[in-house]
Amino acid sequence: MLYAIARAFGARVTSGRRSAGDNAAIGGNPSSKHLTGDAIDIARDAPEIAVSMLRLFGKVYDEQKTGTAPHFHVEAHALTLPLLIGAVIGTARLLK
């Protein structure tokens, strides 16, 4: 779902759901939300509207760790508003 929102607003997703093996290979946190599909990383050149819309659905962290390219890490909130998700994606289509 975060992936769909990011893409609808023109953000380049650089990481999404990961297997435990892939996560370990890149030095990811063993309890990473990427393992459950509840986190994505997007490129720092993402349109501001994409970052703003993702803030409605999750916590956005500005990551600048050594050994990784600077990016935004987004972790999903507990979402109970699936209709809002559809509205956001519909809005993105209207803005294009």
BELURTA-V403023 format. One line per field, one symbol per residue. psi: psi as a letter, one per 30 degrees, with the letter a starting at -180 (. if undefined). burial: 1 if it has 9 or more other C-alpha atoms within 8 Angstrom, else 0. A space follows every 10 residues. Layout:
psi = ???
burial = ???
//
This chain:
psi = eeeeeeefgg kjkfkbkkle eeeefgglkf gkfefgggkl klkfgkkeee eeefffflkk kjkhkkflkk lkkkkkljkg ifeeeeeeee eeeef.
burial = 0110111111 1110011100 0011000000 0011111111 1110011001 1011101111 0000000001 1111110000 0000100110 010000
//
